[in-house]
Amino acid sequence: MSNESRTRWGSAAGGWEALGDAMRRATMPVATWMLDAIKPQPGHTVLELAAGLGDTGFLAAELIQPGGTLISSDFSPEMLSAAQRRAEALGITNVRFRQIDAALPLDIEAASLDGVLCRWGFMLLDDPEAALRETRRVLRAGGRLALAAWTGPEDNRWSAAIGSALVERGLLAPVPPGEPGQFAWGREGIVAEHLEAAGFVEHEVTTIDFRQRFESVAGWWGAMTKLSMRTANAVAGLDAATRDDILAELAEVTKPWTAADGSVAIPARTWVAWAEA
């Protein structure tokens, strides 16, 4: 990935660490599905690519004990440091941390891994099929990859609505069609196409629905500016009147999902898939 991407994710690491508990609770159905898909066993070696804070991989670490090893990797040193702090707090000892850019050839021996996890990472790469081919290369015969990739923006208003409001006001440039990004793999069928192009014959793709929960519309706004430096940079220095106008628009968008206490629970949907080497 580019130095710009590395800088953005590094700057966002603090926000992800601060909001980690809420994000883990919301996304647990995705992590659980992915773990079931790779069938971790004691003694296995599992790699998590684009691990961030290690949400999915750390769950696997327990399941591969005794004798198993988790390799938790990210291309952002700041994310890796945050993940290391969390592993220490949780008492996870069978994990090795490595700075790995999933966009580059993996410095890992061929056919040496039992499982690979990558939650919401491949769709951010310029050449995801090259990364998938590398993933297949490092998996043992019968080893499995489990991945997640967001469906379209219409299914994920928790993220897309704020971006749309900023694009409409000229505060944020839209992501060009075909470019890497959150919704680059949104189209139905695209996950299977990428897997098959990378040589994975056996695979399964399905969807998981869950909710992203925030204490209020303002809390939602605050969370997204912490999780996305692209959003944070777009709203830096925003005048109060424009901010209030955007929040009023977002309150209308979220009316169907707003409780009496003002909290919002916005639907989210993701593709999940497994593929066998």
N, C-alpha and C positions, 0 to 999 in steps of 0.2 A: 504494500500500500504506500501511498505518497507520504512525504514528510508532513504535508498539510493535514492529512487524515490522522497521522500519529499524534500531531500536536492537538488536534481537536479532541481525540479520545483521551489523551493525557489530561487535558484541562477538565474534561467531564468526569474523571475518575472520582474526584471528591464528592460530586453529586450522587454518583451511583453508590458510593460507599455510604453516604448519609441516608439514602432512600432504600438501601439494600433490603431491609426486612420487609417493607411493604411490597417491593417488587417480587421478592421470593415467594411471599404468600400468594400473590396474584397469579404467578406463573408456575406454581407447583404442578398443576395438571400436565403441563408441557414437559417439565423435567421428569416426572414420573413415567410418562409414556416413553420418553427417550431411553430411560434406564431399562424399562421392561423390554424395549426393542433390541438392545445390545446383549441382553442376557448375561450380565456380569457374574463371574464365578470366582471363588477363592483362587488366588494365584495369577489371575489375569493381569495383563498390562493394558491400561486404557489411556488414550490421549484425548484431552479436550482442547480443541482449537477455538481461538477467539473466546477464551473462557471468561474474560471479564473478572468478576469476583468469584468465579468458580462454582456458581450455584448448582449446576448439574453435575459436574465432575466430583464435587465433594460428597454428594450423595452416593456416587459410585464407589468412592474410596472405601467406605465401610463394607460394601458388598463384596469387594475383592480381597478382603482380609480372610484368613492370614496369607501372607506371601505375595499379595498383589501390589502393584504400583500404579498410581495415577500420575500422569504427566500433565500438569496444568499449564497451558501456554496462552500467551497473548502477545501482540506486537507492541503494546503500550507498556513501558516500564512502570508507569504510575498505576495502571490496572494490576500488574503483577504484584506490586508492593502492597496494594490494598488486599489482594487475594491472600498474600502471605500473612498479613495481619489477621485475617479472618480464620485461616487455617490454624494459626497459633491459638486463637481464642477458642476454637472448637476442639483443639487437641488432636488434629489430624496429623499423623506422622508418616504415613505411607504415600506422600506426595512429593514430587519433584517439580520445581518451577523452571520454565524455560521461556525465553523471549523468542517467539516464532512468528514470522509473518506468513500467514497461510497463502499469500499470493506468490510466494517463492517456493522453489523445490524444498521439500522437507529433509532436514539433516537427520534422518532416521533410517535405520536399516530396513530393507525390503522384507516383507512378510514377518514382521517382528511384533505386531500389535494384535491384541484380541478384539479391541473395540475402539472406535473413534466417535466422539461427540462433538457436534458443532451447532450451537443454538443461535440462530439469527446472525450467522457470519458469512456464509457463502454468497448471499445476494449482494453483499457489499463489495465484492471483488470484481476487478476488471475482466478477469478470465476465470470464472468459477469452474469451468470444465477442466482446466489444467489443475486446479486445486483438488478437484474430485479425483482426477487420475492419480495424483500423488497420494491421496488418501487411500485409494484402492491398492496402490503399490505397497504401502506400509502395512496393510492388513494381512494377517494370515489367511489361508484358505478357510472359508467358513466364518471368518471374522466379520463383524458388522459395523457399519456406520449408521448413526442416527442423527438426523438434522431437523432443524425447524427453520421455516422461512415464512414471513408474513404474507397473508393473502392481500387483497387489494385495499385501497384507502377507504372504500365504502364500508368495509367490514371493521375498520379500525379508526373510528372517529376520535378515539382517545389521543391519537397521534396526529391524524390527518387534518382534523378540524382547525387546530391552531396554525398549522402550516398553511392551510388554505386561506385563513383570515389574513395572514401576513403577506402571502403572495398577492392577494387581491388588492392590498394597499401599497404594493410595490416595495415592501420592506424585505422581501425574501425572493430570491430567484427560484423559479420552479425547476425541479429536476427534469432534464430533457428525457424524452422517451428512449428507452434502451440503455440508459446510463445506470451504473450501479447505485443502489439506494435501498431504503427500507422496503419499497414495494416493487422492486425489480423482478421478483419472482411471484408477483401476485396472480398472473394469468393461470387459469386452470390448465393443467397438463405440462406446464413448463418444468416442474420439478422432475417428473419422470423423464422428460426429454434430456435434461442435463445429466441425470444419472445414467441413462442409456448411452449417451454420447461419450461418457467417461468409462464405459465398459462394464457397468453394473447391470447384470442380467436379471438377478432376483431382487425385487424391491417392492415396497408397498407405500402408498401415499394416502394420507387421510387428513382431516381437519380436526382441530380442537377449538372449542369456544370457551372463553372465560371472561372475567370482568376486571377492568382496571379501576380501582377504587381510590377516591380522593375525598378529603374532608369538606371541600367546597370547590366551586369553580375557580376561585382565586388560588386555592391550594393546588388545583390541577395545573393552572398556569405557572405557578411557582415551581412545581415539580418538573415540568417539561423544560423550563429554562435552566434547570440544574442538570438534566439528563442529556440535553442536546446543546452543544456549543454553537451549532448552526442557528438554532433558535435564539440562544442567549445573545449572540452577536447581532442578530437581526433586531432585537428589542432593546439593545443597549442605548440608553439616552432617549427612549421613547417618552413623549410628553404624556402627562396624566390624562388629558382629554382623549387622546387616541387609545391609550391603554384601557380606559373605562369603556370606550366604544367597543373595543374588541371583547372585553369581558362580558358586556351586555349581549353581544352576538353569540358568544359561547354559551351563555346561560340559556338562550333560546334553543341552541342546538341540543343541549343536554336535558331539556325539560322532561323528555320521556324517561330519563334515567336518574332523576333527582328525587331524593327522599325528602320527607317533611323537615328534617333537620339541616337541609342544605347540602348534604353529602351526595356525591355522584358516583355511580357504578356504571362505567361506560363499556359496552361490549367490545371484545377483542376476538380476533380469529387468526389462527396460524395454520399453515401446512406443517405436518410432521411426516417424516419418512424414515424408513430403514432401507438399507441396501446391503447385500451380502457379497463379499469378495469371492 
